[in-house]
């Protein structure tokens, strides 16, 4: 929502109030949504990550999935340059404060023609509430005859012996006939079956 706000404006060495349209929103809730998205992308792919720092790979993923990188105004090269510009020297990650600085760098490129504040709010609007997706990962698919071929209840012959009633494999016992070698000599099989009266 655009509201006119009186801001002190310096003109010819003196301050004078000027009505300037300014984007007024609840920035605390927007920032918490952006920070939540930052933390979710920061821990993506790394179980040991705390969520306080983001790697360059995850920063690039976030920019790509949230629509910050459009391929025209903002490219992957721009994302990498800005990441390396805002991170501390020798570090491999950025903090949330450095992330905010990176967004200030990118907002002017992504939203040309808007004021810096409006462009930054629009950029935060793209990021707010987003989560990392799993696009490009391989999912299990079932095609035509797969269901029929993997149903163990329909197996016959020696293949049927390889699975129990629940469909779980029996392992080596289902593939080979195992003999009981529990006797005390090579020719005697089956301990405890000898008649004790002899």
C-alpha positions as YAML, in Angstrom:
chain: A
units: angstrom
residues:
- id: 1
  name: UNK
  ca: [0.00, 0.00, 0.00]
- id: 2
  name: UNK
  ca: [1.40, 3.41, -0.93]
- id: 3
  name: UNK
  ca: [0.93, 6.20, 1.59]
- id: 4
  name: UNK
  ca: [2.27, 9.73, 1.45]
- id: 5
  name: UNK
  ca: [4.73, 10.31, 4.28]
- id: 6
  name: UNK
  ca: [6.42, 13.58, 5.14]
- id: 7
  name: UNK
  ca: [10.14, 13.04, 5.08]
- id: 8
  name: UNK
  ca: [12.80, 15.67, 5.63]
- id: 9
  name: UNK
  ca: [14.32, 16.44, 2.24]
- id: 10
  name: UNK
  ca: [17.47, 18.46, 1.84]
- id: 11
  name: UNK
  ca: [17.21, 21.16, -0.78]
- id: 12
  name: UNK
  ca: [19.78, 23.90, -1.27]
- id: 13
  name: UNK
  ca: [21.30, 23.46, 2.18]
- id: 14
  name: UNK
  ca: [18.07, 23.52, 4.17]
- id: 15
  name: UNK
  ca: [15.62, 20.81, 5.13]
- id: 16
  name: UNK
  ca: [12.07, 21.01, 3.91]
- id: 17
  name: UNK
  ca: [9.22, 18.52, 4.25]
- id: 18
  name: UNK
  ca: [8.20, 16.89, 1.00]
- id: 19
  name: UNK
  ca: [5.40, 14.38, 0.42]
- id: 20
  name: UNK
  ca: [7.04, 11.23, -0.90]
- id: 21
  name: UNK
  ca: [5.08, 8.06, -1.72]
- id: 22
  name: UNK
  ca: [6.65, 5.41, 0.46]
- id: 23
  name: UNK
  ca: [5.96, 1.70, 0.68]
- id: 24
  name: UNK
  ca: [4.61, 1.10, 4.15]
- id: 25
  name: UNK
  ca: [4.14, -2.50, 5.22]
- id: 26
  name: UNK
  ca: [4.57, -4.59, 8.29]
- id: 27
  name: UNK
  ca: [8.26, -5.17, 7.71]
- id: 28
  name: UNK
  ca: [8.74, -7.24, 10.87]
- id: 29
  name: UNK
  ca: [6.39, -10.01, 9.68]
- id: 30
  name: UNK
  ca: [7.84, -9.86, 6.16]
- id: 31
  name: UNK
  ca: [11.37, -10.10, 7.54]
- id: 32
  name: UNK
  ca: [10.45, -13.07, 9.74]
- id: 33
  name: UNK
  ca: [9.04, -14.83, 6.64]
- id: 34
  name: UNK
  ca: [12.22, -14.05, 4.71]
- id: 35
  name: UNK
  ca: [14.36, -15.21, 7.64]
- id: 36
  name: UNK
  ca: [12.39, -18.48, 7.86]
- id: 37
  name: UNK
  ca: [12.98, -19.06, 4.14]
- id: 38
  name: UNK
  ca: [16.68, -18.24, 4.64]
- id: 39
  name: UNK
  ca: [16.96, -20.82, 7.43]
- id: 40
  name: UNK
  ca: [15.14, -23.52, 5.43]
- id: 41
  name: UNK
  ca: [17.38, -23.04, 2.41]
- id: 42
  name: UNK
  ca: [20.48, -22.80, 4.66]
- id: 43
  name: UNK
  ca: [19.96, -26.29, 6.10]
- id: 44
  name: UNK
  ca: [18.95, -27.87, 2.77]
- id: 45
  name: UNK
  ca: [21.21, -30.79, 1.89]
- id: 46
  name: UNK
  ca: [23.32, -30.56, 5.05]
- id: 47
  name: UNK
  ca: [22.10, -32.30, 8.18]
- id: 48
  name: UNK
  ca: [24.83, -30.70, 10.30]
- id: 49
  name: UNK
  ca: [23.92, -27.13, 9.27]
- id: 50
  name: UNK
  ca: [22.55, -24.84, 11.98]
- id: 51
  name: UNK
  ca: [20.51, -22.62, 9.66]
- id: 52
  name: UNK
  ca: [22.40, -19.47, 10.64]
- id: 53
  name: UNK
  ca: [24.75, -19.51, 7.63]
- id: 54
  name: UNK
  ca: [24.11, -20.30, 3.97]
- id: 55
  name: UNK
  ca: [26.53, -21.73, 1.41]
- id: 56
  name: UNK
  ca: [26.93, -20.36, -2.09]
- id: 57
  name: UNK
  ca: [25.25, -23.43, -3.57]
- id: 58
  name: UNK
  ca: [22.17, -23.00, -1.37]
- id: 59
  name: UNK
  ca: [22.12, -19.24, -2.02]
- id: 60
  name: UNK
  ca: [22.08, -19.92, -5.75]
- id: 61
  name: UNK
  ca: [19.34, -22.54, -5.29]
- id: 62
  name: UNK
  ca: [17.26, -20.09, -3.28]
- id: 63
  name: UNK
  ca: [17.62, -17.33, -5.87]
- id: 64
  name: UNK
  ca: [16.71, -19.72, -8.67]
- id: 65
  name: UNK
  ca: [13.67, -21.30, -6.99]
- id: 66
  name: UNK
  ca: [12.26, -18.06, -5.58]
- id: 67
  name: UNK
  ca: [12.45, -16.24, -8.90]
- id: 68
  name: UNK
  ca: [15.18, -13.76, -7.98]
- id: 69
  name: UNK
  ca: [17.29, -15.15, -10.83]
- id: 70
  name: UNK
  ca: [15.24, -14.67, -13.99]
- id: 71
  name: UNK
  ca: [17.99, -15.42, -16.52]
- id: 72
  name: UNK
  ca: [17.75, -11.97, -18.13]
- id: 73
  name: UNK
  ca: [18.18, -9.14, -15.63]
- id: 74
  name: UNK
  ca: [19.74, -11.37, -12.95]
- id: 75
  name: UNK
  ca: [21.83, -14.36, -14.06]
- id: 76
  name: UNK
  ca: [23.68, -17.08, -12.18]
- id: 77
  name: UNK
  ca: [26.89, -15.11, -12.71]
- id: 78
  name: UNK
  ca: [25.34, -12.09, -10.97]
- id: 79
  name: UNK
  ca: [24.28, -14.32, -8.08]
- id: 80
  name: UNK
  ca: [27.82, -15.70, -7.67]
- id: 81
  name: UNK
  ca: [29.41, -12.24, -7.89]
- id: 82
  name: UNK
  ca: [27.07, -10.78, -5.27]
- id: 83
  name: UNK
  ca: [27.59, -13.77, -2.96]
- id: 84
  name: UNK
  ca: [31.37, -13.38, -3.10]
- id: 85
  name: UNK
  ca: [31.05, -9.62, -2.65]
- id: 86
  name: UNK
  ca: [29.02, -9.76, 0.58]
- id: 87
  name: UNK
  ca: [30.67, -12.72, 2.33]
- id: 88
  name: UNK
  ca: [33.57, -12.10, 4.66]
- id: 89
  name: UNK
  ca: [37.00, -12.75, 3.23]
- id: 90
  name: UNK
  ca: [38.03, -16.39, 3.56]
- id: 91
  name: UNK
  ca: [34.53, -17.53, 4.56]
- id: 92
  name: UNK
  ca: [32.48, -19.99, 2.55]
- id: 93
  name: UNK
  ca: [29.09, -18.99, 3.94]
- id: 94
  name: UNK
  ca: [27.01, -15.86, 4.53]
- id: 95
  name: UNK
  ca: [24.98, -14.86, 7.58]
- id: 96
  name: UNK
  ca: [21.45, -13.44, 7.45]
- id: 97
  name: UNK
  ca: [22.82, -9.88, 7.70]
- id: 98
  name: UNK
  ca: [25.10, -10.55, 4.71]
- id: 99
  name: UNK
  ca: [22.13, -12.12, 2.93]
- id: 100
  name: UNK
  ca: [20.16, -8.89, 3.42]
- id: 101
  name: UNK
  ca: [23.09, -6.95, 1.94]
- id: 102
  name: UNK
  ca: [23.10, -9.32, -1.05]
- id: 103
  name: UNK
  ca: [19.38, -8.72, -1.58]
- id: 104
  name: UNK
  ca: [20.01, -4.95, -1.56]
- id: 105
  name: UNK
  ca: [22.63, -5.51, -4.27]
- id: 106
  name: UNK
  ca: [20.31, -7.65, -6.40]
- id: 107
  name: UNK
  ca: [17.03, -5.74, -6.05]
- id: 108
  name: UNK
  ca: [18.11, -2.89, -8.33]
- id: 109
  name: UNK
  ca: [19.02, -5.32, -11.11]
- id: 110
  name: UNK
  ca: [15.90, -7.46, -10.75]
- id: 111
  name: UNK
  ca: [13.36, -4.64, -10.53]
- id: 112
  name: UNK
  ca: [14.63, -1.82, -12.72]
- id: 113
  name: UNK
  ca: [12.57, 1.36, -12.64]
- id: 114
  name: UNK
  ca: [11.45, 0.96, -9.03]
- id: 115
  name: UNK
  ca: [12.82, 2.83, -6.06]
- id: 116
  name: UNK
  ca: [15.41, 0.90, -4.02]
- id: 117
  name: UNK
  ca: [12.95, 0.40, -1.14]
- id: 118
  name: UNK
  ca: [10.13, -0.80, -3.43]
- id: 119
  name: UNK
  ca: [12.51, -3.11, -5.29]
- id: 120
  name: UNK
  ca: [13.79, -4.58, -2.02]
- id: 121
  name: UNK
  ca: [10.24, -5.18, -0.75]
- id: 122
  name: UNK
  ca: [9.30, -6.81, -4.07]
- id: 123
  name: UNK
  ca: [12.36, -9.05, -3.85]
- id: 124
  name: UNK
  ca: [11.50, -10.03, -0.27]
- id: 125
  name: UNK
  ca: [7.96, -10.77, -1.50]
- id: 126
  name: UNK
  ca: [9.40, -13.35, -3.90]
- id: 127
  name: UNK
  ca: [11.37, -15.05, -1.12]
- id: 128
  name: UNK
  ca: [8.89, -14.85, 1.76]
- id: 129
  name: UNK
  ca: [7.47, -18.20, 2.86]
- id: 130
  name: UNK
  ca: [9.31, -20.30, 0.26]
- id: 131
  name: UNK
  ca: [10.86, -23.71, 0.92]
- id: 132
  name: UNK
  ca: [13.51, -25.63, -0.99]
- id: 133
  name: UNK
  ca: [11.98, -27.92, -3.57]
- id: 134
  name: UNK
  ca: [13.23, -31.27, -4.75]
- id: 135
  name: UNK
  ca: [12.98, -30.59, -8.46]
- id: 136
  name: UNK
  ca: [15.19, -32.81, -10.56]
- id: 137
  name: UNK
  ca: [15.37, -35.66, -8.06]
- id: 138
  name: UNK
  ca: [14.51, -39.15, -9.20]
- id: 139
  name: UNK
  ca: [11.24, -40.54, -7.93]
- id: 140
  name: UNK
  ca: [10.07, -44.15, -8.01]
- id: 141
  name: UNK
  ca: [7.62, -44.71, -10.82]
- id: 142
  name: UNK
  ca: [5.51, -47.71, -11.65]
- id: 143
  name: UNK
  ca: [4.93, -48.44, -15.29]
- id: 144
  name: UNK
  ca: [2.56, -50.96, -16.88]
- id: 145
  name: UNK
  ca: [3.73, -54.45, -15.86]
- id: 146
  name: UNK
  ca: [5.83, -53.49, -12.85]
- id: 147
  name: UNK
  ca: [3.01, -54.17, -10.39]
- id: 148
  name: UNK
  ca: [2.46, -57.65, -11.80]
- id: 149
  name: UNK
  ca: [6.17, -58.46, -11.83]
- id: 150
  name: UNK
  ca: [6.83, -57.35, -8.26]
- id: 151
  name: UNK
  ca: [3.81, -59.02, -6.60]
- id: 152
  name: UNK
  ca: [5.44, -61.92, -4.70]
- id: 153
  name: UNK
  ca: [2.08, -63.63, -4.01]
- id: 154
  name: UNK
  ca: [1.86, -64.53, -7.71]
- id: 155
  name: UNK
  ca: [5.28, -66.18, -7.92]
- id: 156
  name: UNK
  ca: [5.35, -69.91, -8.70]
- id: 157
  name: UNK
  ca: [7.85, -72.75, -8.53]
- id: 158
  name: UNK
  ca: [11.23, -72.22, -6.92]
- id: 159
  name: UNK
  ca: [10.79, -68.43, -6.98]
- id: 160
  name: UNK
  ca: [7.87, -68.73, -4.56]
- id: 161
  name: UNK
  ca: [10.20, -70.29, -1.96]
- id: 162
  name: UNK
  ca: [12.41, -67.18, -1.88]
- id: 163
  name: UNK
  ca: [9.77, -65.03, -0.10]
- id: 164
  name: UNK
  ca: [7.70, -65.48, 3.05]
- id: 165
  name: UNK
  ca: [3.95, -64.73, 3.29]
- id: 166
  name: UNK
  ca: [4.49, -61.00, 3.79]
- id: 167
  name: UNK
  ca: [6.62, -60.73, 0.63]
- id: 168
  name: UNK
  ca: [9.90, -60.25, 2.47]
- id: 169
  name: UNK
  ca: [12.85, -62.13, 1.03]
- id: 170
  name: UNK
  ca: [14.25, -65.10, 2.95]
- id: 171
  name: UNK
  ca: [17.82, -64.48, 1.84]
- id: 172
  name: UNK
  ca: [20.17, -67.44, 1.36]
- id: 173
  name: UNK
  ca: [17.66, -69.87, 2.88]
- id: 174
  name: UNK
  ca: [15.25, -69.12, 0.03]
- id: 175
  name: UNK
  ca: [17.88, -69.62, -2.69]
- id: 176
  name: UNK
  ca: [19.68, -72.79, -1.62]
- id: 177
  name: UNK
  ca: [18.73, -76.06, 0.05]
- id: 178
  name: UNK
  ca: [20.61, -75.94, 3.32]
- id: 179
  name: UNK
  ca: [21.39, -79.16, 5.15]
- id: 180
  name: UNK
  ca: [21.61, -79.49, 8.89]
- id: 181
  name: UNK
  ca: [25.27, -80.19, 9.73]
- id: 182
  name: UNK
  ca: [24.78, -80.30, 13.48]
- id: 183
  name: UNK
  ca: [25.95, -83.90, 14.05]
- id: 184
  name: UNK
  ca: [29.17, -84.89, 15.88]
- id: 185
  name: UNK
  ca: [30.68, -86.71, 12.86]
- id: 186
  name: UNK
  ca: [30.54, -86.10, 9.10]
- id: 187
  name: UNK
  ca: [28.12, -88.94, 8.30]
- id: 188
  name: UNK
  ca: [25.72, -88.17, 11.15]
- id: 189
  name: UNK
  ca: [23.20, -85.35, 10.52]
- id: 190
  name: UNK
  ca: [20.68, -83.98, 12.98]
- id: 191
  name: UNK
  ca: [21.97, -83.86, 16.54]
- id: 192
  name: UNK
  ca: [19.70, -85.37, 19.17]
- id: 193
  name: UNK
  ca: [17.94, -87.84, 16.85]
- id: 194
  name: UNK
  ca: [20.02, -90.93, 17.78]
- id: 195
  name: UNK
  ca: [18.21, -93.47, 19.92]
- id: 196
  name: UNK
  ca: [19.83, -93.37, 23.39]
- id: 197
  name: UNK
  ca: [19.10, -97.06, 24.15]
- id: 198
  name: UNK
  ca: [22.00, -98.40, 22.01]
...
